[in-house]
Amino acid sequence: MNVLVKIIISSLAVFLTAWLLPGAEVTDYIAALWVAIVLALLNGFLKPLLVLLTIPITIFSLGLFLLVINAGIILLGSHLVDGFYVNGWLSALIFSFVLSILTSVMESIGGNKKAHK
C-alpha cells in the first residue's frame, strides 16, 4: 500500500479514536495528520530501540510490556504534536489499542484488491 494512503488512513483512525475515547483529543484533521506522521516515525525509529533495550522485561511479562512501550510512544506523540492531547498512561494505553484495531480494519477495507487470475 502506498505510504501516503497509509498516512491518510492512520490520520483518519487517529481522528476517529480521539472522537471515541474521552481521554484523548485531537483538535482538527491537520493535527490528526501530524499525529499519524509523528507516530509512524516514532514507531519506525524509536520503538525498535525500546523493544531491543527491554527484551528481558518483555520476555518476563510474556510480551505485555510492549503495550507499555506503545502507550509511551502515544504519550510522547502527544507532547510533540500541538492539538493532540492524551490524559495519562491508561488513556494512552487504550488509545494505542483502539488505534491499532481501527487502523487494521480501515487498511483491510481500503487495501489493495488484486484481481484473481
C-alpha positions in Angstrom: 0.0 0.0 0.0 1.3 3.5 -0.8 2.8 5.4 2.1 0.6 8.4 1.5 -2.5 6.2 1.6 -1.3 4.6 4.9 -0.7 8.0 6.4 -4.2 9.2 5.4 -5.8 6.0 6.8 -3.8 6.4 10.0 -4.8 10.0 10.4 -8.5 9.1 9.9 -8.0 6.3 12.5 -6.4 8.8 14.9 -9.2 11.3 14.5 -11.9 8.6 15.0 -10.1 7.1 18.0 -9.8 10.5 19.7 -13.5 11.1 19.0 -14.4 7.8 20.6 -12.3 8.0 23.7 -12.9 10.6 26.4 -9.3 10.6 27.5 -7.9 11.8 24.2 -8.4 14.8 22.0 -7.4 15.9 18.5 -8.3 19.5 17.7 -8.6 19.1 13.9 -7.8 16.8 11.0 -4.4 18.6 10.3 -3.4 17.7 13.9 -4.5 14.1 13.3 -2.4 14.1 10.1 0.6 15.2 12.1 -0.1 12.7 14.8 -0.1 9.9 12.1 3.2 11.1 10.7 4.9 11.5 14.1 3.6 8.1 15.3 4.9 6.5 12.1 8.3 8.0 12.7 8.4 7.1 16.3 7.3 3.5 15.6 9.9 3.2 12.8 12.9 4.6 14.7 12.3 4.7 18.5 10.1 1.6 19.1 12.7 -0.9 17.7 15.3 0.5 20.0 13.0 0.4 23.0 12.0 -3.2 22.2 15.6 -4.2 22.0 16.5 -2.5 25.3 13.6 -4.1 27.1 13.9 -7.6 25.9 14.3 -9.2 29.4 11.2 -7.5 30.8 9.2 -8.2 27.6 10.0 -11.9 27.9 9.3 -11.9 31.6 5.9 -10.2 31.0 5.1 -12.6 28.1 5.1 -9.6 25.7 2.7 -7.4 27.7 5.4 -4.8 28.2 5.1 -4.0 24.5 1.7 -2.4 25.5 3.6 -0.1 27.9 6.0 0.9 25.1 3.1 1.6 22.8 1.4 3.8 25.4 4.7 5.6 26.0 5.0 6.3 22.3 1.5 7.7 22.2 2.3 10.0 25.2 5.5 11.1 23.5 3.5 11.9 20.4 1.0 13.9 22.5 3.9 16.0 23.7 5.3 16.5 20.2 2.2 17.4 18.3 0.1 20.5 19.2 -3.6 19.8 19.1 -3.2 16.2 20.3 -3.8 15.5 24.0 -3.9 12.3 25.9 -4.8 12.2 29.7 -2.2 9.8 31.2 -1.0 6.3 30.8 -4.3 4.5 30.9 -5.8 6.7 28.2 -2.6 6.3 26.1 -2.8 2.5 26.5 -6.5 2.4 25.5 -5.8 4.9 22.6 -3.0 2.7 21.2 -5.1 -0.4 21.4 -8.2 1.2 19.7 -6.0 2.9 17.2 -4.3 -0.4 16.2 -7.7 -2.1 15.7 -9.2 0.8 13.7 -6.1 1.1 11.5 -6.1 -2.6 10.8 -9.8 -2.6 9.9 -9.5 0.5 7.7 -6.4 -0.8 5.9 -8.2 -4.1 5.2 -11.2 -2.3 3.8 -9.2 0.1 1.7 -6.3 -2.3 0.9 -5.1 -3.3 -2.5 -7.6 -5.7 -4.0 -5.8 -7.6 -6.7 -7.8 -9.3 -9.4 -7.7 -13.1 -9.3 -6.5 -14.7 -12.4 
